[in-house]
Amino acid sequence: MPVKQSDYEALLAEYSNHEAAIALLKKHRPYLEMIPSMRRPDESVITIPLPIVRIRNSKPPAGNNNLNLTAFQGAVCLPCDVAILMCDPEWKIKMGVEILVFIHRPEEDFSDLLGRWRQTQVLLDKDYEWLMPPRYQHILSEGVERIYPLFAIFPETPQRIQRGLLGACLPFVIQIPDPVTEEVFSETLSPESPTT
């Protein structure tokens, strides 16, 4: 049974919330330990669904004099699904750890999924800053020590993708969509629901 679009959308919506993002990181403990303060998680973790970065490096690689400079600057939508940024709750500055979540998309094979991570690595190998959500625009959003990938796959995801991620030494978690949560969410937003 293939991965359904509704399952992908449900996880994307779920991980947009910092509490669900922290629950995801609990499934891969090395990443959970990167959170600056578990006592103040709402001020320590920023989630950005379908994130955008502003690339500022306008230097082309050496030896490519005819390269178009616009390819190396401006706002770019990253091919990951959610960015999880760590923030110092005291100083209100972004810390150097960035975790990028890649959710297995319907009809996506291993080369497509891995290709999104590789493309992200290339894009973020330049000087960039995050376009922060309105609530976090006051936070300094530059600089990175290292980016870390985390792949979310489904029980329906083909075994070759799981084998490929294992072979590439890339961390992943298997997520089972929660139909109860999805039903409650759709009922809450239903046009037939009574309003107060």
C-alpha positions in Angstrom: 0.0 0.0 0.0 1.6 3.3 -1.1 2.1 6.4 1.1 -1.0 8.6 1.0 -0.9 12.3 0.5 -3.1 12.8 3.6 -0.5 10.9 5.8 2.2 13.2 4.5 0.1 16.3 5.1 -0.8 15.1 8.6 2.8 14.7 9.6 3.8 18.0 8.1 1.0 19.8 10.0 2.0 17.8 13.2 5.7 18.7 13.1 4.9 22.4 12.6 4.1 22.5 16.3 7.2 22.6 18.6 5.7 20.1 21.0 5.3 17.5 18.2 8.8 18.3 17.0 10.2 17.6 20.4 8.2 14.3 20.5 9.9 13.5 17.2 13.3 14.2 18.5 12.7 11.9 21.5 12.7 9.1 19.0 16.3 9.9 18.1 18.0 10.7 21.4 21.2 12.3 20.1 19.1 15.1 18.6 16.9 15.5 21.7 20.1 16.2 23.7 20.8 19.2 21.5 17.7 21.1 22.9 19.1 23.9 25.0 16.5 23.8 27.8 13.9 21.1 28.3 12.4 23.3 31.1 11.6 26.0 28.5 11.0 24.1 25.3 8.6 26.7 23.8 11.5 29.2 23.9 14.2 26.7 23.0 12.8 25.1 19.8 11.6 26.9 16.7 9.9 24.9 14.0 9.5 26.2 10.4 7.5 24.2 8.0 8.6 24.4 4.4 11.4 26.7 5.4 13.0 29.5 3.4 16.5 30.8 3.7 18.1 34.0 2.2 21.4 33.1 0.6 23.8 36.0 0.8 27.0 34.6 -0.8 27.4 36.1 -4.2 30.9 34.6 -4.9 30.9 32.0 -7.6 33.1 29.0 -7.3 36.7 29.6 -8.4 37.3 29.0 -12.1 33.6 29.6 -13.2 33.8 33.1 -14.5 30.6 32.7 -16.6 28.5 31.4 -13.7 25.2 33.3 -13.1 25.6 35.1 -9.7 21.9 35.2 -9.1 22.0 31.4 -8.6 24.0 32.1 -5.4 21.8 34.7 -3.7 18.3 35.5 -2.7 15.4 33.7 -1.0 15.3 29.9 -1.6 12.7 27.4 -0.4 14.6 24.5 1.0 13.6 21.0 -0.2 13.2 19.8 3.4 9.8 19.7 5.1 10.5 21.2 8.5 13.4 23.0 10.0 13.9 22.6 13.7 16.1 25.4 15.0 17.6 25.7 18.5 17.4 28.9 20.4 19.0 30.1 23.6 16.0 31.0 25.8 17.9 33.6 27.8 19.7 35.5 25.0 17.1 35.0 22.3 19.6 34.0 19.7 19.6 31.0 17.4 22.2 28.5 18.3 24.4 26.7 15.9 22.4 23.4 15.6 19.8 23.0 12.9 17.8 19.8 12.4 16.1 19.3 9.0 13.2 16.9 8.8 12.5 15.1 5.5 9.1 13.4 5.4 8.7 10.6 2.9 6.4 12.0 0.2 3.9 10.0 -1.9 5.5 8.4 -4.9 9.0 9.4 -3.8 11.7 6.8 -4.2 15.0 6.6 -2.4 17.0 8.7 -4.9 14.3 11.5 -4.7 14.3 11.5 -0.9 18.1 11.4 -0.6 18.4 13.9 -3.4 16.4 16.4 -1.3 18.9 16.1 1.5 21.8 16.5 -0.9 20.3 19.5 -2.5 19.7 21.0 0.9 23.4 20.4 1.8 24.5 22.2 -1.4 22.2 25.2 -0.7 23.3 25.6 2.9 27.0 25.4 2.1 26.8 29.2 1.6 26.3 32.2 3.8 22.6 32.3 4.7 20.0 33.4 7.2 16.5 31.9 7.9 13.3 33.8 7.1 11.8 33.5 10.6 8.1 33.2 11.4 6.6 36.5 12.6 6.7 35.4 16.3 10.5 34.9 16.1 11.6 37.7 13.8 13.4 39.4 16.7 15.8 36.4 17.1 19.1 36.6 15.3 19.0 33.8 12.7 22.5 33.6 11.3 25.3 31.1 11.6 25.4 27.4 11.9 27.8 24.9 13.3 26.3 21.9 11.6 23.0 20.8 9.9 21.6 17.4 10.9 19.0 15.4 8.8 16.2 13.4 10.2 13.9 11.3 8.0 10.4 10.4 8.8 9.1 7.4 7.0 5.9 5.4 7.2 5.2 1.7 7.6 4.0 1.8 3.9 7.4 3.2 2.8 9.2 0.7 0.5 11.8 -1.4 2.3 14.5 -0.3 -0.2 14.2 3.3 1.2 14.8 2.1 4.7 17.7 0.0 3.5 19.1 2.9 1.7 18.9 5.2 4.7 20.6 2.6 6.8 23.3 2.1 4.2 23.9 5.9 4.0 24.0 6.1 7.8 21.2 8.6 7.9 18.8 8.7 10.9 15.2 7.9 10.4 12.1 7.2 12.4 9.0 5.2 11.4 5.9 7.2 12.0 2.4 5.7 12.1 -0.2 8.3 11.3 -2.8 8.8 14.0 -6.2 8.5 12.4 -7.9 9.6 15.6 -6.0 12.9 15.6 -6.8 13.5 12.0 -10.5 12.8 12.5 -10.7 15.2 15.4 -8.8 17.8 13.5 -11.1 17.5 10.4 -14.2 17.5 12.6 -13.1 20.6 14.4 -12.6 22.5 11.1 -15.7 21.1 9.4 -18.1 23.7 8.0 -21.0 21.9 9.6 -19.5 22.3 13.1 -21.6 24.6 15.2 -19.9 27.9 16.0 -20.2 29.8 19.2 
